[in-house]
Amino acid sequence: MSSNFRSWGTIPHPPQETLRPFWVSELADLFANQAQSLAVGNGRSYGDSCLLQDHPVIQTTQLNRIIRFDRQTGVIQVEPGVKLCDLLTVVVPAGWFLPVTPGTSLATVGGAVANDVHGKNHHTDGSLGCHVLSLDLLTSDRALRTCTQTVHTDLFNATIGGLGLTGIITAVELQLIPINTSWLDVRYQTFPNLEEFARLSTEARDDYRYTVAWMDCATPGSAGRGVLISANHSEQGDLTVGTAAAKFSVPMNCPKYTLNKYSIRAFNALYYQLQKRKEDGVRHEHYQPYFYPLDAIGHWNRVYGKKGFHQYQFLVPLDAMPVMSDILNTITNSGMGSFLAVLKEFGDIASPGLLSFPRPGYCLALDFSERGEKTAALISELDARVREAGGAAYPAKDKLMSADSFQQYYPQWTAFRQHIDPVCSSDFWQRVSNTSVSTHQTQQPDKL
Ligand SMILES: Cc1cc2nc3c(=O)[nH]c(=O)nc-3n(C[C@H](O)[C@H](O)[C@H](O)COP(=O)(O)OP(=O)(O)OC[C@H]3O[C@@H](n4cnc5c(N)ncnc54)[C@H](O)[C@@H]3O)c2cc1C
């Protein structure tokens, strides 16, 4: 048992007791013996969906074996604690890639399924849950079920994006996508405002598998400018594997004066100019820096200092671009704008996940230093606008979502809660469900 597990936002919280089993066969006893618990991966969620105050979490990072990999069909089955970077080390040389990847390769497969993560290809491939062929789920009554789209379907749908609340995922079977090289052909296009972003994004979505934009949220008068980055897997190059090891690390928490509206504006202006220089044609980039630029900087979350930070990620429907502009103004005027704001158009490929976040719309993610009431008030104001617009915020990034907001963003939560394991809970869930007592699942177990 240790107590150093934290979520990525590093907002201080009481020490989190952590159990780290080595074998899947240890899990049934470990899980059944807890009054309350939660399976967690590598703590790359920003808020409190991977924390459980006063009870131990079960961290799966040592359950990191590849169970089966068919090089002909690209079907792979892994234990839940396999990190995406380690999976890529095995599959890329064989000409396969993750069907969907988040912006860090340090997430585990189990954690990625439990958040139903999305990537830069949501408009073409949907979220990760769309590519899960099967998952094995252990519940606290020691039952192990293999769930698919046709077997234990309700539990399958509840577990994808199910925030770890339906039990412990002990294996995941994924369909990978074929690649000829580990390189991408990448196009950079700057835009002056949100309207132009929308136009460029619509233009790019049929021709590019991956699209994402960085946007300036901090500079008054220039907020809304940015760069749209569109890419396809390249036919030119080799199948080299990238390294997820950081090139350098932030050695300690930065003092709070490092981050202020002037340094954030200066960063945004510099970043914009650097990206503008790349507009000179198609660039050839390896998947590692293209998909995972922040993994190159170890402990980058320390930039926000010892009080930590929030990431707020939300989406609004496609016809609510004026609301996005409004939200952008609110953020810029607050002087709390973010270093890196990431903007993306999501498509209409539905996930099987009951609590899945992605849906058609424009999605923006940005970071705010923790400044207590001031940050809470800003996020609450943003939440009010997102609710009014019929949008949603992403639990994987959240520490402040109210029960009302959650229940509006995720109307299927009432169907979902039928599938919660009685032992499972999280700080996030206790806040948004207005309850500290889990309800019971109804499916018949096949005893281990
Ligand atoms: C730099 C960076 C970029 C990111 N970019 C994106 C992005 O582009 N898109 C995106 O969607 N997300 C993104 N994220 C968020 C991150 O991908 C997700 O939060 C991911 O789920 C974290 O995985 P993890 O292994 O660290 O899981 P944790 O954060 O430890 O846990 C996440 C959730 O999964 C549950 N869980 C973990 N393992 C299991 C298991 N075996 N069984 C059942 N439940 C389990 C936990 O209970 C928790 O609810 C990013 C994060 C970072 C730090």
The ligand as an ORCA input file, in Angstrom:
! r2SCAN-3c Opt
* xyz 0 1
  C      -1.274     15.685    -21.900
  C      -2.629     15.026    -21.876
  C      -3.373     15.003    -23.039
  C      -4.635     14.394    -23.050
  N      -5.353     14.389    -24.211
  C      -6.563     13.796    -24.247
  C      -7.298     13.726    -25.460
  O      -6.865     14.203    -26.509
  N      -8.503     13.089    -25.443
  C      -9.007     12.517    -24.305
  O     -10.102     11.949    -24.352
  N      -8.329     12.572    -23.135
  C      -7.124     13.199    -23.093
  N      -6.415     13.234    -21.917
  C      -6.985     12.587    -20.729
  C      -6.506     11.148    -20.589
  O      -6.276     10.561    -21.838
  C      -7.605     10.342    -19.910
  O      -7.918     10.927    -18.680
  C      -7.220      8.875    -19.715
  O      -8.379      8.175    -19.397
  C      -6.189      8.698    -18.606
  O      -5.845      7.334    -18.503
  P      -5.142      6.772    -17.197
  O      -4.622      5.416    -17.515
  O      -4.141      7.741    -16.688
  O      -6.363      6.605    -16.223
  P      -6.713      7.330    -14.854
  O      -6.660      8.798    -15.077
  O      -5.903      6.771    -13.757
  O      -8.221      6.876    -14.681
  C      -9.181      7.340    -15.605
  C     -10.532      6.679    -15.358
  O     -10.444      5.312    -15.756
  C     -10.861      4.466    -14.709
  N     -10.055      3.243    -14.847
  C      -8.717      3.151    -15.006
  N      -8.350      1.875    -15.134
  C      -9.469      1.131    -15.060
  C      -9.745     -0.264    -15.107
  N      -8.793     -1.183    -15.288
  N     -11.026     -0.685    -14.974
  C     -12.018      0.219    -14.813
  N     -11.816      1.550    -14.757
  C     -10.559      2.002    -14.881
  C     -10.613      5.256    -13.444
  O     -11.463      4.837    -12.413
  C     -10.936      6.677    -13.892
  O     -12.325      6.884    -13.818
  C      -5.152     13.817    -21.863
  C      -4.395     13.828    -20.691
  C      -3.140     14.435    -20.690
  C      -2.335     14.448    -19.414
*
